[in-house]
Amino acid sequence: MNSDGHVTVAVDAAGGDFAPHEVVKGAAAAVEEYGTRVVLVGRKALLEKLVRRQAVEPGLTIVDAPQVIDCNEPPVQAVRGKPDSSIVVGTRLVQDGAASAFVSAGNTGAVVGAAFLNLARIEGVQRPALCGVFPVDAASTALLIDVGANVDCRPEFLVQFAQLGNFFANSVLGIGSPRVGLLNVSGERIETNAMARDAYRLLENSSLNFIGDIGGNEILMGKADVIVTDGFTGNVVLKTIEGLGGIVQNLMSAEQAFKISNDLRGTALVHYAQLASMVERMDYKEHGGAFLLGIDGNIIVAHGRSQAKAIKNAIHLAYRAAQTGLVKTIKEGMA
């Protein structure tokens, strides 16, 4: 948060399938709705034209970044070889204190790599992790951590992911004593692998509010506030949820939904409404992106297909993290 009390969020205006037009529209919506300041990072000449079309122009500023890291480029080489790219420049704005957070829908590996290279790892954190956010219903949210930063993990890493998720749930979401669950194949501990079995034992003996195993079918049921797994499994789960949501959304087009809702009555209509609500919760546009926890800065990785609504929600996630002092909370907790 800036000295004047305002939160400034830097946004990668060159990253994602719909950049820069949808990014600028989402940024403008965030400025209007949340009162945050947004710094658009990208090719200045084009962004100036797009910003002039927005009614909230004073809330949007631009930092020039002439280079772009493509989604298919090797992350580490791209970060090192393109110091003037929107991802590297945006991360440096956080490093220099010019921005409270950075949001990017660009190359995920490059965003994580730039954060690792430019921002210090919080003392005590062995492995920073990506935390996915899933609205369970109108009143609750589930966190899944890790969703891709750490493919190979040790049991103690999962315990630390749980701690990071616990801090996030408490600080940003306002959940007191978050319920922590371990993603597992079933409720039968005997069927699990060695890493999950050892992680279970460590979590059981930790100070966290550990409630035991969570099956894949229970992720969106609201049984746990923080669900812990390794980055490989977490990324598969994340992509599965996103893919399923997209398929069902296509089947439930607006025209089809209107026709069905008019034809249904009673219990059938209630079940249909529940299905529609579940599909909305699975939509990546509703939860903005994944939060990189354990780094000395607020970094949010948005979906590559993010349009204006998703960008706006990702900025809101960044805004809430900066406003509530998430990084400070993690530093104090890890100390």
N, C-alpha and C positions, 0 to 999 in steps of 0.2 A: 504494500500500500504506500502511495506517495505521501510526502510530508504534508500536502494540502488535504489529505483524507480521501483522495480519489484513487481508484484502482485502474491501472493501465494494463491492458492485455495486448500483447503483440500477436499478430495472426499472419500465418504464412499465406500470402495472397497468390502464390504460384503453385501450391501443392494441391493435388486432388484432381479428379476427372472433370470437375466443373469450375475450376479456377480460370480466371479471377472473378468472373461476373457473379457467380453465386456466393463466393466468399465475401465480396464487397456488400452484397445485399444482406447476407447474414450478419455481417459486422454492423451495418447500419441499424438493423433491427435490434441488435444487442445494445447499442448505444442508446437507442430510443427507449427500450423496455427496462434496462437495468441501470442506466446512468453511468455505465463504465466508459472509460476512454479506450479507444482501439487504435493501435498502430498497425497499419497494413504494410507488410514487408514484401517487396517484389519490384517489378519493373515500373519505375516512377512515372514515366510519360503516359503509359496506358492506365495506371491506377488513378492519376489525376483526372482523366476524362471520366472514369467511372464514378469517382467520388463526387464530382460536380453534379451528378444526377440525383444524389441523395439529399433528402431534406435535413439530415443531421450532419451535414458536412463539417461543422466545427468540431464535432466529437471524433472525427476520423483524421488521423495524420498518416503520413507516408514516410517510410524509410526505404531508400533505393537498394535493391539487391538484384543486379543484372543477371546473375547466374541462376540456373534451375537444375535441381537434382531430379532426374527422371525416376519413375517408380521402379524401373528395371535395372537401375545402376547398382553395382556392388556398394553397399552402404559406407564402409570404412574408407575405401578409396575415393568415393565421391565427396565425402565430408572433408577429407584432407586435400583433395585436388580442386575443390570449388569453395574457397574461403569467402567468396562474395555471393554465395547462394542464399536463397530466402531462408532455408532451414538453419544454416550456420549463423547468419546475421541475426535471425530472430532469437536463437539461443543466446547469442552474445548480448542482446538487449537485456535479457534476464540476468546474465552474469554481471553486467555493468550497473544494474539497478535501474535502468531506464524503463523497464517493464516488470510488472509483478508476476507475469505468467506468459507462456508461449503456447499457441495452439497451431497444429499443423495437420492437414489431411494428406500430406505428401508421403514419401517413402518412409515407412515405419522404422526400418533398420537405420536409416540415416538420421531420423529424429532422435532415436535412442542413442546412436553413436555420437551425435553432436552434443547431446546432453552429457554423456559420459566424458567427452573430451574437454568440454568448456565449463562444466559445473562440477563442483566438488561433491563427492559422495559424503553423505551425512555420517559423521563419526559413529562407529558401532554397527553400521549397516554393511553386511557382507555382499549382498546382491540386491541392487534396486530391482523393483518388479513392476509390471504393468497391471493396473487394477481396473477391471471392467465393471461398469455400473449398469444394473438391470432394474428398472422399476417393476416391483412385484405386483403392486396395486396402487390405488390412489394415495395410500398412506405409508407405504413401506418400500424399501429398496434393498436389493441384494448386491453384494460385491463379490466378484470372482477374481482371485489373485493367485498365481500369475497367469496372464493370458498371452505370453509370448516373449518376454525378455530373457528368460532362462530355460533353455531346453533341457539341459542336464542339471539335475538338482540332487542335493543331499537332504536328509531328514531335517537337519537343523536350519536349512534354508527355508523350508516350509513353515517352520515355527516363526521365523522372522517375517515371512510374508504375512502370517497371521497377525503379528504385532503391527506391521505397517497398515494392514487393512483395518485393524482395530482403531488405530489413531485416526484414519480417514473417516470411518463411520462415526466416531465420537465427535471429531472436530467439525467436519463439513456437513454431515447429515444429522448431527445432534442426537445420536443414539447412545443412551447410557448403557454401559456394560454390554456391548454388542455380542450377540451369540455367534460363536465361531464353530464352523463345521469343516470336516475334512472330506473332500470329494473322494468317493471310493466306489468300488464295483457293486457293493451291496452292504446290507447291515451285518453280514457275517465276516468278522475280522479275519477268520481263518483263510478266506479266499483271496486276500489281498497280496500285493507284492511286498518285498522287504522294506522298500523306502516308505511306503504308506504305513506299514505296520510300526516302524520305528518312529515315524513322525507322529503317529497316534499316541504312542507312549510319552513322547516329549510334550505334546500338547496337553495331554492328560495331567502332567505334572507341572504345567506352567500356571501363571497367575491369570491367564485369559479365561473368559467364560466359555470354555470348550464344551460343546454339547454332543460330540461324537461324529460318526460318519454321516455323510449326506450322499444319497444316490443321485445319479444323473437325472432321474425323473423328478427329483425334489428341488432342483435348483431354483425354479420359478414358483415354488409353492410357499415361500416365506418362512421356511423352517429355520433358516440361519440368516444372519445379517452379513457375515463374512464367510465365504467358501474358499478354502485353500487347496491349491493343487500345483503341480509343476507347470512350467510354461508351455511344454509340448501339448499336454492334455488340455490345458486351459485354452490354448489357441484353437484346438480342434473343437472344443465345446462352443467357444465364441462363434466360430465360423458356421457351425451346425445350426445354432440358434438364429443367426442372421440369415442363413440360407433358407431355413424352414419358414421364417417369417416372410421372406420375399415370395416364396412359392405360394403360401396361403393368401398373401395379399393380392397376388395376381389372380387367384381363383375367386377372391372376394372383391371384384372390381366394384366401383361405386354403383354402377347400374345394376349389377347382380345383387349387391347387398340390399339395395332399395326394394327390388322385386321380392327377395327372400323375406325381408322383414315385414313386408305387407302381406305375404302369404301365411306367415307363421302366427300361431296363437298360443297363449298360456305358457306351459313349461318349455315347449319347443322354442318359443321366442326368447325366454330367459336364457336357455342354453346357447342360443345363437348370439345373444348379447355378450355372454361370458366369453365365447370364442372370439368375437370381434375385439373385446377388451384385451384378451391374451395376445392377439396378433399385434395390436398397437404397442403393447409392452415389449414385444420382441423386435420392434422396428428400431434400427440403430439411430434413426433421426431423433428419437425421443430421448436418448440418454447421452448424446453428444460424442463421447469418445472414452478412451482408456487413459487413466492417470498414471504417470511414471512416478512411483513412490520410492523414496530413499535418496533422492538427489536434492542438492541444496538449491531448489528452484521449482516452480510449478510448471510442469510440462504435460500437455494433453495431446494425445495422438487421436485425431478424429478419423472416421472411416473415409477411405479413398473416394467413395461415391457421394460424399457429403454435399448436399445442396444447402440453400440458405437456412432452412430450419435447423438442420443438424449443426451447422456452423454456429448459429445463434446459441443453441443449447450447449455446445462445447465451450463457448466463451462464458456462458453462465456458470458452468462447472469451474472454469478457471477463476472467474470472479469470486465465487463462493470460497474457493480454497485460499485465495489471497486475503479475502475479507476476514476469514476466521483464523488466519495465521497457522495454516496446516503445517508448513515447513518448521516453524518454531515449535509446534506441538510435538512433531516427530523428533526434533533435536533434543528437546527436554525429556521425552519418553525414553529415547535410546541412551541418554546419559545416565 
